[in-house]
Amino acid sequence: MSKQRKAVSLISGGLDSMLATKAIIDQGIHVEGLNFYTGFCVEGHTQAIRKKDKKKPKRNNSLWVAEQLGIKLHIIDIVEEYKDVVINPKHGYGANLNPCLDCKIFMVKKAHEWIKKHDFDFIFTGEVIGQRPMSQRLDTMPIISGESGADDLLLRPMCAQNLPMTKPEREGWVDRSQLFNFSGRTRKPQIALAAKFGIEEYSQPAGGCCFLTDPNYSDKLKDLWGHRGDKYYELDDIMLLKIGRHLRPRDNFKVMIAREEGETNFLHGYKKQFIYVELLSHTGPLTLLDGENITEDDIKLAASIAGRYSKGRDADEITVRAGGQHLQPKEYRVKALQPDEIPQKWYL
């Protein structure tokens, strides 16, 4: 009997990787999944925090896909290693701060290391030629294969018929005729294939699963780097950039203002790390101040900004308490700023 081949699938949680995995499983290959945790993934974090999203499923889509397909999923934390990809991408950024090509090379490289360590035969992904403008182009496919070290052990089932044969195809481990020739940004072929496979539920595509592709998030990260003076971040920074309204009223500090109860509860966990402002006289959001040499006048300005988003926005005066960062809690009375008193340039 011929040896059963083993492959690892890069599972993003989206439809393409789900379909690619199903197609390879159906060819009798033993498949396990890899998912790399960078900290920048869109799914889960804000949905889990914000109460207004409570009706949305609080799930990790990669785990959910693996469960639907009946395969084992290995989630690998690459937060520290991935920093160099974000900070110093060899191939540069996309439209925002997305280092998509370097990201794909890095993840395939990690997958190649994994298959050598675990005695698997090849790697495959859900990539489709032309679907992403930076990393999924005909001319970038061989760059990913080559610079990752995976070479022809990297198979792309969704568009394999548009690409040169890989070792799994040449050796007969997989039947190339049962792979696909998808290309472009349209999702219709994938949706049709999902129906053919009997897959009725899947994650809806929405421009990718990474916050670094989002212009608003990227602007906030650029601001963070610009005012720190270098490209550096920690996991807490990644998380906080996803939460609340961010405004920079003065060059030495910015404010992070919770937008609703769930975000307020989340930001409470950071009250010892930042200067905080909380309203006492009216219902309103928790606000954190991030910066250096923050003065009492800065705190009062932050309180006035927070008041604009409180029930005391039209009151003659609001009372707040500020503390944190070794400051003794102190009460202040200020007047809430009105919308036309907050310049648009303050908003990040």
N, C-alpha and C positions, 0 to 999 in steps of 0.2 A: 504494500500500500504506500502511496506517496505521502510525504510528510505534510502535515497541516501547517500552513504558513501563518505567521503571526504579524499583525500590523498595529500600529498606534495611530489614532485619529486625533488631530488637534480640534477639540470641541470648543467652539465659541459660545454655543447655546442658540445660535441662529439656525435658520432653515437649511442653508447650504451645507454646513458641516453635518447636520442631521441626515440629509439626503445622501451625502457622500458616504457616510458611515453605514447607512442601511444598504446601499449598493454593494459595498465591499463585504459586509456580513453575508449578504445573499449569495456571494460567490464562494462561501464556505471558509472564509478566512476568520481566524480568531482575532477579534478586535478588542482593544482596550483604549480608553480615551485619556488625553492629557488636557488639562486646563491650567493656564498660567495666571496666577494672581499678581497683578501689577499695582492694584490700588486705584486705578483710573477707570475701572469698568463702570458703566452707567447703571446697570441693573442692580436692584436690591437696595442700595444704600438710601437714596432719597425716598424711595417708595416705602421702605421700612420705617423711616423716621417721620415722614409727614403724615399727619392724621387725615388730611384731605385725600390721600391716596390709599386709604385703608381698604377700599373695595378691590384694589388691584391685588393679584396674587403675590405674596411675599416669598418668592422662590428664587433660587439660583438656577437660571435656565440651563446651564451646563449640566448640573446634577440632574435636573428634570429630564433633559434629552437622554442622558445616559440611562436613566431609569426606564424611559419609554422604549429604548432600544435593547435593554437588558444587558448592558455591558458595564464593566468596572471603569470608574473614572478616578484618575489620579490628579488631585489639585496640588500644584506646586507653587509655593510662595517665592516670587522672584523680585519682591519689592526693592531690596537693596541692590541686587545686580542690575536691575532695570534702570536705575537712576542714570547710569552713563548713557543709555540709549536715549533717554529724554533730554539730557543736558547736552550731550555731544554727538548728535546723530551724523554719521559719516555722509549719509545721502541727503541730509537736510530735512526740513519740515515740509508738510503739505500746506494747505491753505491756512491752517492755524498753527498750533504747536504739536501737530501729530507727526511723529517720526515713523510713518507707516512702513516704509521699506526696511529701515533698520530694525523695526519691531518684528517684522515677519522673519527677517534673517536670524534675529536673536532667538526667536521661539523655535524655529526649525532647527537651529543649532542645538538648543537644549533638548529638543526631541531626538535628534540624532545621537547625542550623548546618552539619552535614556535607552534607546533601542539597543545600543552596543552593550550597555550595562545589564540589560534584562533579556538579552538574546532574542530580540524581535527582528523581523526580516525587513520591514520597510515602514515608511511614514506616509500618511496621506492627509490632505486638507480639503476644505470645501471651496477653495478659490475658483473664481470664474473670470476668464479673460475679459477685461474691459469693465468690470463691475466697480472697481475702485480706481480712481485716477492716478494714484501714486504707486501702490504696491501690486495691483492686479492688472498689469499690462503685459502684452506679449513680450516686450523687450526687458521687462523686469523679472519675468519668471525664471530665466536662467541665472540672473544675478542672485536671486534667493537660493536657488539650488546650489550654486557654486560657492558663494561666500559663507553659507551655513555649513558646508562640508558634507551635506546630504547627497549632493550630486543626483545620480539617477535612482537613488532610493526614495526620492520624493515623488509621489504620485498625486495627481490632481484629477480625481474621477469625474468631476463635473464638466471639465473642459479637456479631458485627456486626448480626445480624438483630434483636437486642434494643435496638439503639441507633439514633439518627438517622443518615441517610445521610451519608456523607463525600464529598468531591470525587472520589476514585477510583471510587466507586460511581455518582455522578450523571453523571460524564463517560463512563461505560462502559469505563473502563480495566480494571475488574474486574466480574465478574458477581455481584451481591449474592445471587442465588439459590443460588450455589455456596459461599457462606459459611455460618456456623453460628450457632446460638442457644444455645450452652452457658451454663449458669449454676450457681452453687453450688459446694460443696466436693467433691462426688463426682467421682471420676476415671473412672467407668465409660464415659461417652461418649467421652472421649479415648482410653481403652484400646481401645474398639471401633473408633474411627477409625484408630488406629495399625494395627490388624489389617487394616482395609480398604486402607490404603496399603501394606501389606506391610512395615511397620516392626516388627521383632521385638525389637530391643534399644534401650533408651533409659534415661536416668537416672531412677531411682526417686525420686519426691517424698518429701521428709522435712522439711516445715515451712519450705521456702525454702532459699536457697543463701547466706545471709548470717549471719555470726557475731553480728551485732548483734541478731538475733531470739532468740538463745540466752540464757536467764536467767543461766546460770553465767558466760558470757563477759561479759555486761553488768555483772554484779556486780563482776567484776575490773576492768573499765574504770572503773566508778564509784569503786572504791577508789583506782585510779591517779589519777584527777582530784581526788578528795577530799584526798589526801595531797600532791599537787603544788600545790594551791591554785588551780588554774585548769583549764579544759578545753583540754588541749593533748596532742598525741600525734605521734609519728613512726612511720615504717613499722616500725622495729625494735620499738616498743612493741606494735603490732598483732600482729606475729609472735609475740613472747614471751608474750603473753596467751593464745595458743593452745596453748602447750607446758608440760607438767609440772603438778605440784601447786603451788598458790600459797597461802602461809600468811602471815599478819601477826601474829607473836607480840608485837611491840611497835610502838608508834605510829610510831617513826622508821625502821622498815625492814620489808621483807617478804622471804620466801625463795621461790625458784623451784626446785623439786626435780624432776629428771628422773624419769620413770616407767619407762623402759626404755632399752636400749642405743642405739636410734636417737635418742631425745631427748637422751641424754648426749652423743652425737657432735655433735648440733646445737648444744647449749649451749656446747660447747668453743669455738665461734667467738666467744663473748661473754666469755671469761675476762679479757680485757684491759679491758673496759668496766665490769665489775662486780667486787666482791669475790667470790671463789669459795671453796668448801670441797670438797675431794675426799678420799675415804677412802684410807688407806694400808694399814691392817691387815686390812681385810675388803673384799669386793666390795660396792659400793654406788653410789648415784647421785651425779652431779655436782650441786652446789647453788650457786646464785647469790644474792647479797644485793643488794637494790635499796633504797637509802634515803640518809639523810644522818646525819652524825655517828655513824657506826657504830663501836662500841667493841669492845674485845677480849672483853668479856663477851657482847656481841651475837653475835660470831662463834662463841663457844663454845656459846651457845644454839642457833644455826643448825646447828652440827655435831651437837649432841645430837638435834635434830629429824631431820636427815638420817640419823642412825644408826638411827632407828626403821624406816627403809625399806632397811636394809642387812643383810648376812649377820651383822653384829655386834650385831644388836638385843638378843640375850640374853647378850652377853659382859659381863664385868666392866668392860671398858674398850675403847674404840676409839681408833685414832690417825688423825688427819686432818692435811691440809696446807691452809692458807689463804693466799691471795695475791691478786694482781690490783689494779687501780686504784692503781698505783704503790706497793703494799705489798710489802715483801720477804717472800717465802714463809716461813712459820713453821709448825711442827708443834704440835699440841695433842693432849692426851689427855683424853677426856671419856667419860661413860657415856651410852649411847643412852636417849632417853626411851621410855617404854612408851605404848601407845595411850591408856590412861586418864590419862596425864600431859599429853596434848595436848588442850586445850579445843577443842570444836567451833567456838567463835567465832573461832578463829585461821584456820580454813579459809575461803578466798575462793571 
